[in-house]
Amino acid sequence: MSHISSILKYAQRFYKRQFIDREQVNGKTASKFNEILKKYFDEGGLEKDGLPSVTYIADQLFISPRYLSDVLKQETGKTALELIHIFLISEAKNLLRLGEKGVAEIAYHLGFENASYFTKLFKKQTGMRPLEFRKSQLN
């Protein structure tokens, strides 16, 4: 058991060491991640397939979802799912500023299956509900 424990500790140390050596490529994965997310949004993936998953983006980058989150956490301080949520909330803010659609319409446009989850996520990210945000932008 002690040998297995030692092997696992060495493997963990080796895995973490690769992120220390990645200083010179800092930001490349985050840039590619954002490009894929933007392309997914521009091509209507949200309406067709719903919210993008970490697995989908990792497949586009030819890496595992766990590794993608680890690299992004190292580069940006946020996980892949957090970055997806930030992107969606920024798009929601733009749509709310326009004022052409209601909150439920925006939620469905962004791929959320129900408006309450969208409202909950929006409030968690911004500290206010979507309608409060819209009112604050109109004033």
C-alpha positions in Angstrom: 0.0 0.0 0.0 2.8 2.4 0.8 4.4 1.8 -2.6 1.1 2.5 -4.4 0.7 5.6 -2.3 4.2 6.8 -3.3 3.5 6.1 -7.0 0.2 8.1 -6.8 2.0 11.0 -5.0 4.7 11.1 -7.8 2.1 11.0 -10.5 0.2 13.9 -8.9 3.4 15.9 -8.5 4.4 15.2 -12.2 0.9 16.3 -13.3 1.1 19.6 -11.4 4.6 20.2 -12.6 3.5 20.5 -16.3 1.5 23.6 -15.4 4.5 25.3 -13.9 6.5 24.7 -17.2 3.7 26.1 -19.3 4.5 29.8 -18.6 5.6 30.5 -22.2 2.2 29.3 -23.7 0.1 31.2 -21.1 -3.3 32.2 -22.5 -3.3 30.1 -25.7 -5.8 27.6 -24.4 -8.1 30.3 -23.1 -8.0 32.1 -26.4 -8.8 28.9 -28.3 -11.6 28.2 -25.8 -13.1 31.6 -26.3 -12.9 31.3 -30.1 -14.8 27.9 -30.0 -17.4 29.4 -27.7 -17.9 32.4 -29.9 -18.1 30.2 -33.0 -20.7 28.0 -31.3 -22.7 31.1 -30.5 -22.4 32.7 -33.9 -23.4 29.5 -35.7 -26.6 29.1 -33.7 -25.5 26.2 -31.6 -27.3 27.6 -28.6 -30.7 27.4 -30.3 -30.0 24.0 -31.9 -28.2 22.1 -29.1 -28.6 24.2 -26.0 -25.8 25.2 -23.7 -22.3 24.1 -24.7 -20.8 21.5 -22.5 -17.2 21.4 -21.3 -16.9 18.0 -23.0 -17.9 19.5 -26.4 -15.3 22.3 -26.2 -12.7 19.8 -24.9 -13.4 17.6 -27.9 -12.9 20.5 -30.2 -9.5 21.1 -28.7 -8.7 17.4 -28.7 -8.1 17.2 -24.9 -10.0 15.8 -22.0 -12.6 17.9 -20.2 -10.7 17.6 -16.9 -7.4 18.6 -18.4 -9.1 21.6 -20.1 -10.5 22.8 -16.8 -7.1 22.4 -15.2 -5.3 24.3 -17.9 -7.9 27.1 -17.9 -7.8 27.3 -14.1 -4.0 27.7 -14.3 -4.3 30.4 -17.1 -7.3 32.3 -16.0 -8.1 31.3 -12.4 -11.5 30.0 -13.5 -12.8 26.6 -14.6 -14.2 25.9 -18.1 -17.8 25.9 -16.8 -17.3 29.2 -15.0 -15.9 30.7 -18.3 -18.9 29.4 -20.2 -21.2 31.0 -17.7 -19.4 34.3 -17.9 -19.6 34.3 -21.7 -23.4 33.5 -21.5 -24.0 36.2 -18.9 -22.1 38.8 -21.0 -24.3 37.9 -24.0 -27.4 38.2 -21.8 -26.3 41.6 -20.7 -26.0 42.8 -24.3 -29.4 41.4 -25.1 -30.9 43.0 -22.0 -29.5 46.4 -22.9 -31.2 46.2 -26.3 -34.5 45.7 -24.6 -36.1 44.0 -27.6 -36.8 40.6 -25.9 -38.2 39.5 -22.6 -36.1 37.6 -20.0 -37.7 34.3 -20.9 -37.0 34.9 -24.6 -33.4 35.7 -23.8 -33.0 32.6 -21.6 -34.3 30.4 -24.4 -32.2 32.2 -27.0 -29.1 31.5 -25.0 -29.9 27.8 -24.7 -31.3 27.6 -21.2 -34.2 25.1 -20.8 -36.0 27.3 -18.3 -35.9 30.9 -17.4 -35.6 30.4 -13.6 -32.2 28.7 -14.0 -31.1 31.6 -16.2 -32.3 34.1 -13.7 -30.6 32.3 -10.8 -27.3 32.1 -12.7 -27.6 35.8 -13.8 -28.1 36.9 -10.2 -25.2 34.8 -9.0 -22.9 36.4 -11.6 -24.0 40.0 -11.4 -25.7 40.4 -8.1 -29.0 41.5 -9.6 -31.9 39.9 -11.5 -32.2 40.4 -15.2 -35.1 42.9 -15.0 -33.2 44.9 -12.3 -30.2 45.0 -14.6 -32.3 46.1 -17.5 -33.8 48.9 -15.4 -30.4 50.0 -14.2 -29.2 50.3 -17.8 -32.2 52.3 -19.0 -31.7 54.9 -16.3 
